[in-house]
Structures are given as C-alpha cells and as structure tokens.
C-alpha cells in the first residue's frame, strides 16, 4: 500500500488526500485547500515525502485550491483537467492519462456532469478511487452550474466509477456528516440517486429539483480556481513568520530550533514554563529566561512586550507547546516553541545557567 492520508477542511467540508511512495519519497495531493498549506507541507516533511504534483478533481466553487501556492513553495506541478480551461496548469489532464508518484500511479478518468471538467483518480491496482464531487457518499455533486449536466453525471458515475470492482474504496471530495469512505458495492446498492434500479430519467428528475442556494464562496472561489489558486491581490496567504526561521509542525505549532534560539536570544523574550525546582534543577535554564510556571502563566503576560517575539521553553517541549497556544489566545502574534525543550538544549551542549549539581 502507498502512504495514504485523508485530511479535512472544516470550513467547506472538503477532503484532501495525500498519496505517497515511501521508497521513492514522492507524493501527490488531491484537492489541497489554500488555507491548509502549512499543515500539508508540515505533514509531507514529517513523512519524508517530496510533493511532485497537486491534482484537483475539478474547479471548485466552495473553497480555493492550494495548487498554485504549493507550486510556489515546493515546486510541485499543477495538474487539472484540460477541459477546465484554467490558467497556470502545468499539465492539462485527459481521460486515460497516468500520474506517477514513485513506482505507483493514478489513472485519470473523465467523469463530467457536476462540472464539465470533473476527473476521478483511480489508484493503479483499482483498490481506491478519488471521485471528487461526481460521487459523494450516498449522494453526488449538484449539476445546476459550471456546465453541469445530470445526464452526463449519470453516465459518468455508472460507466467510470460504479464499474470499478465491488471492493474498490471510494473517497469523495466532501462529506457534510463526517463520513470518510464508501465502496463501489455500497453505493451500487444504497446510493439513493445513482444506485439500485434508478435510471437516467429518475436521476435527472431528482437533480433538476434540488433547489439548492449557490455556495457562499462561489464568486470568489471559481475565479481564483480558474487561476489554480493564484491570489489576485485580495486574498494573499498568511505570511510565514519573518522574525526567525521557524518550522510549522503538523500539530499546529511554530517551533524554533535550539541553535537558532541561541543566535537570536537577545532579540527575544524567553518564557520558561517549568516549575521553580526544574528551573534550577539538573537541566538548568537559558540565560535571560523568565520563570513563569504554566499554572501562573496568565499572571506574567502583562510583563511581556506584545511587540517582541516570545519563545516558550519547558523540559521536553510539550508544556511549552501548549503555552504558545495560550500566548496566541492572549493576543501575542510572534510566538514559537523551543523544539525539544531543555532536554534537547542540553543534549546539544548549549549554555545553561543555574544548573544544580546532579
Ligand atoms: Fe464541487
């Protein structure tokens, strides 16, 4: 099995999928979301994978793709259906194309109907397929805009998706109830719109009377996605912190490495959130650090300058990670956690003060 991760955007209920070949160190992301670039690049780094391509299943109307931003940050190529006629695409995809990552590949199937450029990506061994909005769990994408067509969607799903092996797992582009996966067998039997004995006329009658409001973000998302997520000046990404080279972890914490902290200690405010006995214990503390045990952290905030960066320190980096969350909630914007805490600081033989003899 390739490396596989299912990621979620709570705002639009969008699933992003990571597929990777561990031996080759290569990965692709299907339907990455603009706001989650930091999360997704952190996960790739932690899994030791290089992003070779982003694949959107279609031009989305409810969120902005991260394809362009990931291309800028990682050098990944932007893949999207040629039929979508978007700009900034590195490789316009056609039915029957193959997308390689390491020794594995995805097969491209045209599944128009929700939009005219919808694609389904099928894993080489037909064990999994990523259906975008063509087929959702017990549902399907709407067909009332972006050149949608219920006739085309019905034929796409029946001939390209439900024709896969019964055991093939199907991963949708969204789920609004938090359900994560289905199978061809299940959807053939239980999909109320497209399964069982439903025929094309039944399906069109159903789809033509959905009466859904347009997605809230449509007027922003569709033009942005026609540029593969390149901002037009209005929606620039959140900048990387400029005050020090930091690493963003998949746990959502900005970390500073011990050596970087040593070099920049003078410019920073250091908050050590351990107990007093630890502060003067065997690990010692960093010169200039303010002792502010976790339980009393709130009492120390008024003594900190919100205009200057704050680095939180503890024994292992766990308590101080939570301290960075509390500091951000308190309004501090330039906050980082010392990676590995005083354990790593000592392991790297960096200078400490106040260390008790063992
Ligand atoms: Fe969609």
Boltz pocket constraint, residues with backbone or C-beta under 6 A from the ligand:
constraints:
  - pocket:
      binder: B
      contacts: [[A, 58], [A, 59], [A, 60], [A, 61], [A, 62], [A, 114], [A, 133], [A, 141]]
      max_distance: 6.0
